[in-house]
Amino acid sequence: MRRADTSADDRAEAGSMRAGSMEAGSMTAETVMLAPVLLLFLLFLVGAGRIVEAQGEVNGAARDAARAASVQRSLSEAESAATEVAQSSLSGDCSPQVSLSGTDWKAGGVVKATVTCQLDLGFLGFSGAKQMTGDSVVPLEQFRRYDQ
């Protein structure tokens, strides 16, 4: 009786070895098929992170440009100061276009600075660019003389 039990155990063990040998390469195949999907997902995350970071930089440049423009005496000085500050804030990431349209240049008015920049996405292997725009509004002092 003991001998029959042993042969049944041997058969069960042999059967499990055959099933295992058929699945031996499946983990490798699954990994090879899944790797490109994971890499694309990582590229997407890097691209999305860069877009969010660039939007923050452009918003900061618009804020700095509006502040620099608000302390000037004339609108022409304000435009040149805003452009200079925006270019130094973005420091070579792009060449910003600065607009002060919508500015109410008088005592108690406001300076509205809009900074526009093209973000190149070529570093990710994508061919294209995304336009980033940032706005900021800063009040002008109530009791200060402003030249037109």
N, CA, C and O atoms as a DFTB+ gen file, in Angstrom:
592 C
 N C O
     1  1       0.813      -1.173       0.000
     2  2       0.000       0.000       0.000
     3  2       0.868       1.252       0.000
     4  3       0.543       2.269      -0.613
     5  1       1.916       1.142       0.669
     6  2       2.823       2.270       0.759
     7  2       3.411       2.606      -0.597
     8  3       3.634       3.774      -0.916
     9  1       3.658       1.584      -1.387
    10  2       4.246       1.762      -2.695
    11  2       3.295       2.492      -3.641
    12  3       3.743       3.317      -4.437
    13  1       2.010       2.211      -3.575
    14  2       1.023       2.869      -4.442
    15  2       0.908       4.353      -4.105
    16  3       0.734       5.178      -5.002
    17  1       1.004       4.697      -2.827
    18  2       0.945       6.103      -2.432
    19  2       2.132       6.864      -2.994
    20  3       1.989       8.014      -3.410
    21  1       3.273       6.255      -3.012
    22  2       4.475       6.903      -3.498
    23  2       4.369       7.177      -4.984
    24  3       4.754       8.253      -5.441
    25  1       3.858       6.233      -5.741
    26  2       3.756       6.444      -7.181
    27  2       2.728       7.524      -7.511
    28  3       2.904       8.264      -8.479
    29  1       1.662       7.624      -6.723
    30  2       0.674       8.680      -6.944
    31  2       1.298      10.046      -6.665
    32  3       1.029      11.007      -7.385
    33  1       2.128      10.139      -5.626
    34  2       2.815      11.397      -5.308
    35  2       3.800      11.759      -6.408
    36  3       3.934      12.925      -6.781
    37  1       4.493      10.737      -6.926
    38  2       5.448      10.983      -8.008
    39  2       4.745      11.514      -9.247
    40  3       5.248      12.419      -9.913
    41  1       3.576      10.949      -9.558
    42  2       2.828      11.396     -10.729
    43  2       2.335      12.844     -10.547
    44  3       2.379      13.636     -11.489
    45  1       1.875      13.181      -9.357
    46  2       1.410      14.547      -9.097
    47  2       2.561      15.532      -9.219
    48  3       2.394      16.619      -9.772
    49  1       3.722      15.161      -8.710
    50  2       4.900      16.019      -8.781
    51  2       5.357      16.189     -10.232
    52  3       5.722      17.293     -10.638
    53  1       5.340      15.126     -11.002
    54  2       5.736      15.188     -12.409
    55  2       4.761      16.059     -13.193
    56  3       5.173      16.809     -14.078
    57  1       3.476      15.964     -12.878
    58  2       2.478      16.785     -13.563
    59  2       2.662      18.265     -13.268
    60  3       2.498      19.098     -14.159
    61  1       2.998      18.601     -12.036
    62  2       3.209      20.002     -11.697
    63  2       4.480      20.535     -12.340
    64  3       4.546      21.723     -12.658
    65  1       5.480      19.706     -12.540
    66  2       6.701      20.143     -13.197
    67  2       6.435      20.436     -14.666
    68  3       6.983      21.392     -15.214
    69  1       5.599      19.625     -15.314
    70  2       5.265      19.881     -16.714
    71  2       4.495      21.180     -16.857
    72  3       4.764      21.945     -17.783
    73  1       3.560      21.452     -15.984
    74  2       2.795      22.701     -16.057
    75  2       3.709      23.897     -15.810
    76  3       3.554      24.934     -16.455
    77  1       4.643      23.770     -14.902
    78  2       5.584      24.853     -14.616
    79  2       6.528      25.099     -15.774
    80  3       6.895      26.243     -16.038
    81  1       6.928      24.041     -16.473
    82  2       7.851      24.219     -17.584
    83  2       7.172      24.912     -18.755
    84  3       7.849      25.566     -19.548
    85  1       5.866      24.789     -18.888
    86  2       5.142      25.465     -19.966
    87  2       4.995      26.957     -19.681
    88  3       4.883      27.750     -20.616
    89  1       4.995      27.350     -18.416
    90  2       4.827      28.758     -18.051
    91  2       6.149      29.435     -17.710
    92  3       6.152      30.574     -17.245
    93  1       7.238      28.776     -17.925
    94  2       8.533      29.300     -17.497
    95  2       8.893      30.606     -18.203
    96  3       9.491      31.472     -17.564
    97  1       8.572      30.795     -19.450
    98  2       8.931      32.007     -20.185
    99  2       7.851      33.066     -20.214
   100  3       8.057      34.135     -20.788
   101  1       6.718      32.802     -19.617
   102  2       5.614      33.757     -19.717
   103  2       5.903      35.052     -18.970
   104  3       5.455      36.110     -19.414
   105  1       6.615      35.020     -17.878
   106  2       6.941      36.241     -17.129
   107  2       7.846      37.140     -17.959
   108  3       7.679      38.360     -17.959
   109  1       8.786      36.557     -18.656
   110  2       9.679      37.329     -19.517
   111  2       8.897      37.965     -20.659
   112  3       9.105      39.138     -20.970
   113  1       8.016      37.220     -21.276
   114  2       7.219      37.756     -22.380
   115  2       6.312      38.884     -21.898
   116  3       6.160      39.886     -22.596
   117  1       5.718      38.744     -20.741
   118  2       4.854      39.802     -20.210
   119  2       5.652      41.069     -19.919
   120  3       5.180      42.177     -20.170
   121  1       6.848      40.904     -19.395
   122  2       7.693      42.057     -19.096
   123  2       8.110      42.774     -20.372
   124  3       8.099      44.004     -20.427
   125  1       8.476      42.018     -21.392
   126  2       8.886      42.610     -22.663
   127  2       7.725      43.349     -23.315
   128  3       7.935      44.391     -23.935
   129  1       6.534      42.843     -23.192
   130  2       5.373      43.495     -23.789
   131  2       4.935      44.717     -22.987
   132  3       4.390      45.660     -23.561
   133  1       5.155      44.721     -21.694
   134  2       4.707      45.803     -20.832
   135  2       5.711      46.953     -20.743
   136  3       5.320      48.076     -20.424
   137  1       6.983      46.704     -21.014
   138  2       8.026      47.725     -20.874
   139  2       7.759      48.967     -21.737
   140  3       7.876      50.073     -21.210
   141  1       7.407      48.861     -23.026
   142  2       7.141      50.069     -23.809
   143  2       5.964      50.888     -23.275
   144  3       5.978      52.117     -23.337
   145  1       4.967      50.213     -22.762
   146  2       3.815      50.926     -22.197
   147  2       4.245      51.723     -20.973
   148  3       3.830      52.869     -20.798
   149  1       5.065      51.128     -20.138
   150  2       5.559      51.833     -18.954
   151  2       6.458      53.011     -19.333
   152  3       6.395      54.063     -18.696
   153  1       7.285      52.849     -20.355
   154  2       8.135      53.947     -20.806
   155  2       7.313      55.095     -21.372
   156  3       7.616      56.259     -21.107
   157  1       6.279      54.787     -22.147
   158  2       5.401      55.848     -22.657
   159  2       4.697      56.577     -21.524
   160  3       4.542      57.797     -21.575
   161  1       4.277      55.852     -20.515
   162  2       3.638      56.477     -19.360
   163  2       4.614      57.412     -18.639
   164  3       4.232      58.507     -18.225
   165  1       5.871      56.984     -18.489
   166  2       6.878      57.835     -17.867
   167  2       7.143      59.088     -18.693
   168  3       7.279      60.176     -18.133
   169  1       7.219      58.950     -20.023
   170  2       7.393      60.118     -20.890
   171  2       6.217      61.078     -20.752
   172  3       6.407      62.294     -20.723
   173  1       5.015      60.540     -20.666
   174  2       3.837      61.382     -20.472
   175  2       3.935      62.148     -19.160
   176  3       3.627      63.339     -19.117
   177  1       4.359      61.483     -18.093
   178  2       4.490      62.157     -16.797
   179  2       5.538      63.265     -16.839
   180  3       5.327      64.338     -16.273
   181  1       6.657      63.018     -17.500
   182  2       7.706      64.030     -17.614
   183  2       7.196      65.218     -18.421
   184  3       7.429      66.366     -18.040
   185  1       6.505      64.962     -19.529
   186  2       5.958      66.045     -20.345
   187  2       4.916      66.865     -19.597
   188  3       4.927      68.094     -19.665
   189  1       4.019      66.193     -18.887
   190  2       2.998      66.917     -18.118
   191  2       3.644      67.740     -17.010
   192  3       3.221      68.865     -16.748
   193  1       4.653      67.194     -16.367
   194  2       5.354      67.941     -15.323
   195  2       6.053      69.167     -15.872
   196  3       6.051      70.223     -15.239
   197  1       6.655      69.033     -17.051
   198  2       7.336      70.181     -17.671
   199  2       6.342      71.264     -18.051
   200  3       6.637      72.450     -17.906
   201  1       5.165      70.876     -18.537
   202  2       4.148      71.863     -18.903
   203  2       3.672      72.619     -17.666
   204  3       3.519      73.840     -17.707
   205  1       3.440      71.908     -16.576
   206  2       2.997      72.561     -15.335
   207  2       4.086      73.502     -14.807
   208  3       3.794      74.617     -14.373
   209  1       5.334      73.046     -14.848
   210  2       6.436      73.882     -14.384
   211  2       6.580      75.134     -15.248
   212  3       6.785      76.228     -14.722
   213  1       6.476      74.982     -16.555
   214  2       6.599      76.127     -17.463
   215  2       5.460      77.119     -17.255
   216  3       5.676      78.329     -17.327
   217  1       4.254      76.626     -16.998
   218  2       3.134      77.536     -16.746
   219  2       3.382      78.358     -15.485
   220  3       3.064      79.547     -15.447
   221  1       3.942      77.739     -14.465
   222  2       4.289      78.458     -13.244
   223  2       5.359      79.512     -13.485
   224  3       5.295      80.609     -12.930
   225  1       6.342      79.178     -14.313
   226  2       7.396      80.139     -14.634
   227  2       6.847      81.327     -15.415
   228  3       7.233      82.468     -15.159
   229  1       5.952      81.070     -16.363
   230  2       5.364      82.155     -17.154
   231  2       4.465      83.025     -16.270
   232  3       4.476      84.249     -16.402
   233  1       3.698      82.419     -15.384
   234  2       2.878      83.202     -14.452
   235  2       3.754      84.070     -13.558
   236  3       3.417      85.226     -13.302
   237  1       4.866      83.535     -13.084
   238  2       5.801      84.308     -12.267
   239  2       6.420      85.457     -13.044
   240  3       6.597      86.550     -12.506
   241  1       6.750      85.214     -14.309
   242  2       7.316      86.278     -15.142
   243  2       6.285      87.386     -15.367
   244  3       6.640      88.565     -15.374
   245  1       5.016      87.022     -15.550
   246  2       3.963      88.029     -15.723
   247  2       3.793      88.851     -14.447
   248  3       3.624      90.069     -14.504
   249  1       3.837      88.183     -13.304
   250  2       3.726      88.894     -12.018
   251  2       4.883      89.864     -11.848
   252  3       4.674      91.018     -11.472
   253  1       6.109      89.406     -12.121
   254  2       7.284      90.267     -11.981
   255  2       7.239      91.431     -12.967
   256  3       7.624      92.549     -12.625
   257  1       6.770      91.172     -14.190
   258  2       6.676      92.231     -15.199
   259  2       5.660      93.295     -14.783
   260  3       5.912      94.488     -14.949
   261  1       4.520      92.872     -14.247
   262  2       3.505      93.839     -13.815
   263  2       4.015      94.673     -12.643
   264  3       3.768      95.878     -12.585
   265  1       4.716      94.045     -11.721
   266  2       5.280      94.797     -10.587
   267  2       6.320      95.808     -11.059
   268  3       6.319      96.955     -10.613
   269  1       7.206      95.388     -11.960
   270  2       8.237      96.298     -12.465
   271  2       7.614      97.454     -13.231
   272  3       8.085      98.587     -13.134
   273  1       6.569      97.183     -13.987
   274  2       5.906      98.242     -14.749
   275  2       5.175      99.220     -13.834
   276  3       5.088     100.408     -14.145
   277  1       4.652      98.739     -12.717
   278  2       3.837      99.594     -11.852
   279  2       4.635     100.663     -11.125
   280  3       4.046     101.633     -10.648
   281  1       5.942     100.526     -11.022
   282  2       6.742     101.524     -10.313
   283  2       7.382     102.542     -11.250
   284  3       8.140     103.399     -10.796
   285  1       7.095     102.467     -12.538
   286  2       7.658     103.404     -13.507
   287  2       6.784     104.657     -13.601
   288  3       5.620     104.648     -13.201
   289  1       7.366     105.735     -14.138
   290  2       6.639     107.006     -14.245
   291  2       5.808     107.114     -15.527
   292  3       4.752     107.746     -15.533
   293  1       6.285     106.499     -16.606
   294  2       5.556     106.615     -17.873
   295  2       5.245     105.234     -18.441
   296  3       5.854     104.236     -18.057
   297  1       4.297     105.198     -19.351
   298  2       3.891     103.926     -19.950
   299  2       5.009     103.326     -20.793
   300  3       5.190     102.109     -20.798
   301  1       5.762     104.164     -21.509
   302  2       6.869     103.629     -22.326
   303  2       7.963     103.027     -21.441
   304  3       8.520     101.981     -21.772
   305  1       8.276     103.686     -20.313
   306  2       9.252     103.111     -19.376
   307  2       8.715     101.818     -18.773
   308  3       9.471     100.874     -18.541
   309  1       7.424     101.778     -18.524
   310  2       6.799     100.584     -17.957
   311  2       6.885      99.414     -18.926
   312  3       7.162      98.287     -18.515
   313  1       6.650      99.672     -20.211
   314  2       6.724      98.598     -21.214
   315  2       8.135      98.033     -21.322
   316  3       8.318      96.818     -21.388
   317  1       9.139      98.922     -21.341
   318  2      10.515      98.420     -21.453
   319  2      10.941      97.691     -20.178
   320  3      11.638      96.679     -20.257
   321  1      10.535      98.184     -19.006
   322  2      10.878      97.501     -17.748
   323  2      10.201      96.137     -17.670
   324  3      10.811      95.166     -17.222
   325  1       8.953      96.060     -18.101
   326  2       8.232      94.788     -18.061
   327  2       8.887      93.759     -18.985
   328  3       9.027      92.593     -18.616
   329  1       9.281      94.182     -20.167
   330  2       9.933      93.271     -21.108
   331  2      11.267      92.786     -20.563
   332  3      11.584      91.599     -20.650
   333  1      12.047      93.700     -20.001
   334  2      13.354      93.338     -19.455
   335  2      13.224      92.346     -18.292
   336  3      13.972      91.371     -18.218
   337  1      12.286      92.595     -17.400
   338  2      12.103      91.717     -16.245
   339  2      11.586      90.349     -16.675
   340  3      12.024      89.331     -16.138
   341  1      10.669      90.306     -17.629
   342  2      10.137      89.019     -18.099
   343  2      11.234      88.186     -18.752
   344  3      11.304      86.974     -18.547
   345  1      12.092      88.838     -19.542
   346  2      13.192      88.107     -20.178
   347  2      14.174      87.562     -19.148
   348  3      14.665      86.442     -19.291
   349  1      14.461      88.343     -18.115
   350  2      15.389      87.850     -17.098
   351  2      14.740      86.779     -16.216
   352  3      15.434      85.895     -15.714
   353  1      13.426      86.846     -16.023
   354  2      12.733      85.827     -15.223
   355  2      12.722      84.476     -15.927
   356  3      12.866      83.437     -15.282
   357  1      12.554      84.485     -17.232
   358  2      12.481      83.224     -17.980
   359  2      13.861      82.722     -18.387
   360  3      13.998      81.563     -18.779
   361  1      14.859      83.544     -18.306
   362  2      16.281      83.199     -18.456
   363  2      16.580      82.134     -19.509
   364  3      17.108      81.069     -19.190
   365  1      16.245      82.423     -20.749
   366  2      16.636      81.550     -21.837
   367  2      15.718      80.384     -22.129
   368  3      15.941      79.683     -23.116
   369  1      14.691      80.138     -21.322
   370  2      13.755      79.049     -21.628
   371  2      12.994      79.344     -22.914
   372  3      12.703      78.438     -23.695
   373  1      12.679      80.602     -23.125
   374  2      11.988      81.029     -24.347
   375  2      12.167      82.533     -24.467
   376  3      12.665      83.180     -23.546
   377  1      11.765      83.086     -25.595
   378  2      11.794      84.545     -25.749
   379  2      10.361      85.040     -25.573
   380  3       9.522      84.854     -26.455
   381  1      10.084      85.671     -24.431
   382  2       8.704      86.050     -24.114
   383  2       8.244      87.282     -24.884
   384  3       9.032      88.175     -25.196
   385  1       6.955      87.306     -25.178
   386  2       6.312      88.501     -25.703
   387  2       5.502      89.093     -24.554
   388  3       4.696      88.405     -23.927
   389  1       5.729      90.377     -24.289
   390  2       5.072      91.047     -23.166
   391  2       4.130      92.100     -23.706
   392  3       4.489      92.886     -24.582
   393  1       2.924      92.105     -23.174
   394  2       1.914      93.089     -23.570
   395  2       1.337      93.727     -22.324
   396  3       1.037      93.045     -21.344
   397  1       1.185      95.046     -22.370
   398  2       0.537      95.781     -21.289
   399  2      -0.828      96.295     -21.727
   400  3      -1.325      97.279     -21.179
   401  1      -1.434      95.639     -22.706
   402  2      -2.765      96.064     -23.147
   403  2      -3.768      95.793     -22.026
   404  3      -3.675      94.786     -21.324
   405  1      -4.701      96.683     -21.874
   406  2      -5.654      96.580     -20.775
   407  2      -5.200      97.363     -19.556
   408  3      -5.865      97.349     -18.520
   409  1      -4.058      98.053     -19.679
   410  2      -3.530      98.851     -18.575
   411  2      -4.260     100.190     -18.522
   412  3      -4.441     100.851     -19.545
   413  1      -4.672     100.577     -17.329
   414  2      -5.312     101.877     -17.093
   415  2      -4.258     102.760     -16.433
   416  3      -4.151     102.807     -15.208
   417  1      -3.474     103.467     -17.268
   418  2      -2.296     104.191     -16.799
   419  2      -2.689     105.553     -16.242
   420  3      -2.583     106.565     -16.935
   421  1      -3.137     105.579     -15.012
   422  2      -3.466     106.815     -14.292
   423  2      -3.414     106.493     -12.800
   424  3      -3.380     105.328     -12.405
   425  1      -3.408     107.540     -11.983
   426  2      -3.375     107.325     -10.527
   427  2      -4.603     106.514     -10.115
   428  3      -5.732     106.859     -10.463
   429  1      -4.372     105.443      -9.378
   430  2      -5.455     104.558      -8.952
   431  2      -5.845     103.522      -9.997
   432  3      -6.753     102.726      -9.762
   433  1      -5.172     103.518     -11.150
   434  2      -5.462     102.546     -12.209
   435  2      -4.748     101.224     -11.948
   436  3      -4.309     100.943     -10.833
   437  1      -4.648     100.437     -12.985
   438  2      -3.995      99.135     -12.861
   439  2      -3.063      98.890     -14.041
   440  3      -3.239      99.440     -15.128
   441  1      -2.075      98.052     -13.792
   442  2      -1.193      97.562     -14.852
   443  2      -1.552      96.106     -15.073
   444  3      -1.531      95.303     -14.140
   445  1      -1.884      95.767     -16.317
   446  2      -2.164      94.378     -16.661
   447  2      -1.065      93.905     -17.608
   448  3      -0.942      94.395     -18.730
   449  1      -0.274      92.950     -17.140
   450  2       0.818      92.395     -17.944
   451  2       0.435      90.988     -18.409
   452  3      -0.020      90.156     -17.625
   453  1       0.633      90.753     -19.694
   454  2       0.408      89.432     -20.273
   455  2       1.718      88.977     -20.902
   456  3       2.276      89.660     -21.761
   457  1       2.203      87.818     -20.468
   458  2       3.448      87.250     -20.992
   459  2       3.096      85.968     -21.736
   460  3       2.419      85.088     -21.204
   461  1       3.566      85.882     -22.971
   462  2       3.324      84.709     -23.813
   463  2       4.663      84.105     -24.209
   464  3       5.607      84.821     -24.544
   465  1       4.731      82.780     -24.167
   466  2       5.979      82.082     -24.431
   467  2       5.673      80.751     -25.122
   468  3       4.650      80.129     -24.835
   469  1       6.551      80.309     -26.031
   470  2       6.412      79.018     -26.693
   471  2       7.291      77.988     -25.992
   472  3       8.504      78.172     -25.895
   473  1       6.692      76.916     -25.509
   474  2       7.434      75.834     -24.858
   475  2       7.702      74.742     -25.886
   476  3       6.775      74.178     -26.468
   477  1       8.990      74.452     -26.100
   478  2       9.377      73.412     -27.049
   479  2       9.319      72.055     -26.366
   480  3       9.957      71.852     -25.333
   481  1       8.559      71.123     -26.935
   482  2       8.433      69.779     -26.377
   483  2       9.307      68.767     -27.112
   484  3       9.107      67.561     -26.968
   485  1      10.268      69.240     -27.892
   486  2      11.135      68.368     -28.671
   487  2      12.038      67.487     -27.833
   488  3      12.474      66.439     -28.308
   489  1      12.332      67.876     -26.602
   490  2      13.230      67.072     -25.773
   491  2      12.609      65.730     -25.400
   492  3      13.326      64.823     -24.977
   493  1      11.303      65.584     -25.546
   494  2      10.633      64.319     -25.246
   495  2      10.465      63.429     -26.474
   496  3       9.943      62.319     -26.377
   497  1      10.902      63.914     -27.609
   498  2      10.716      63.145     -28.824
   499  2       9.442      63.531     -29.562
   500  3       9.149      62.985     -30.626
   501  1       8.685      64.469     -29.001
   502  2       7.482      64.953     -29.679
   503  2       7.871      66.134     -30.551
   504  3       8.727      66.936     -30.175
   505  1       7.254      66.240     -31.694
   506  2       7.509      67.415     -32.517
   507  2       6.357      68.382     -32.283
   508  3       5.218      68.124     -32.673
   509  1       6.669      69.479     -31.649
   510  2       5.628      70.456     -31.390
   511  2       6.010      71.401     -30.284
   512  3       7.020      71.231     -29.601
   513  1       5.173      72.403     -30.128
   514  2       5.374      73.411     -29.096
   515  2       4.023      73.757     -28.503
   516  3       2.988      73.617     -29.154
   517  1       4.046      74.204     -27.279
   518  2       2.820      74.613     -26.599
   519  2       2.969      76.072     -26.206
   520  3       3.983      76.473     -25.635
   521  1       1.957      76.854     -26.514
   522  2       1.984      78.270     -26.151
   523  2       1.502      78.430     -24.715
   524  3       0.414      77.980     -24.355
   525  1       2.328      79.074     -23.909
   526  2       2.001      79.315     -22.506
   527  2       1.736      80.810     -22.341
   528  3       2.486      81.639     -22.857
   529  1       0.672      81.150     -21.622
   530  2       0.308      82.548     -21.388
   531  2       0.055      82.759     -19.909
   532  3      -0.636      81.970     -19.265
   533  1       0.622      83.833     -19.376
   534  2       0.408      84.196     -17.984
   535  2      -0.033      85.647     -17.881
   536  3       0.475      86.505     -18.604
   537  1      -0.970      85.925     -16.991
   538  2      -1.495      87.286     -16.789
   539  2      -1.293      87.695     -15.340
   540  3      -1.293      86.861     -14.435
   541  1      -1.122      88.992     -15.141
   542  2      -1.059      89.524     -13.786
   543  2      -1.544      90.963     -13.806
   544  3      -1.286      91.702     -14.756
   545  1      -2.248      91.353     -12.757
   546  2      -2.768      92.718     -12.617
   547  2      -2.255      93.283     -11.303
   548  3      -2.396      92.665     -10.248
   549  1      -1.652      94.480     -11.384
   550  2      -1.104      95.150     -10.201
   551  2      -1.678      96.572     -10.163
   552  3      -1.682      97.256     -11.187
   553  1      -2.161      97.024      -9.004
   554  2      -2.704      98.381      -8.925
   555  2      -1.602      99.439      -8.941
   556  3      -0.494      99.212      -8.456
   557  1      -1.930     100.588      -9.503
   558  2      -1.033     101.742      -9.456
   559  2      -1.373     102.557      -8.214
   560  3      -2.510     102.553      -7.741
   561  1      -0.367     103.253      -7.698
   562  2      -0.591     104.031      -6.481
   563  2      -1.601     105.144      -6.729
   564  3      -1.665     105.720      -7.815
   565  1      -2.380     105.429      -5.707
   566  2      -3.455     106.425      -5.798
   567  2      -2.888     107.845      -5.848
   568  3      -3.398     108.675      -6.602
   569  1      -1.847     108.146      -5.065
   570  2      -1.355     109.512      -4.922
   571  2       0.031     109.678      -5.530
   572  3       0.956     110.162      -4.877
   573  1       0.158     109.282      -6.748
   574  2       1.437     109.394      -7.456
   575  2       1.179     109.975      -8.832
   576  3       0.138     109.716      -9.435
   577  1       2.123     110.757      -9.332
   578  2       1.968     111.361     -10.649
   579  2       2.486     110.394     -11.712
   580  3       3.587     109.854     -11.596
   581  1       1.682     110.187     -12.739
   582  2       2.057     109.305     -13.849
   583  2       2.025     110.094     -15.137
   584  3       1.068     110.823     -15.397
   585  1       3.073     109.956     -15.958
   586  2       3.136     110.615     -17.255
   587  2       2.545     109.695     -18.305
   588  3       2.645     108.472     -18.206
   589  1       1.940     110.284     -19.291
   590  2       1.378     109.496     -20.383
   591  2       2.472     109.214     -21.347
   592  3       2.245     108.557     -22.363
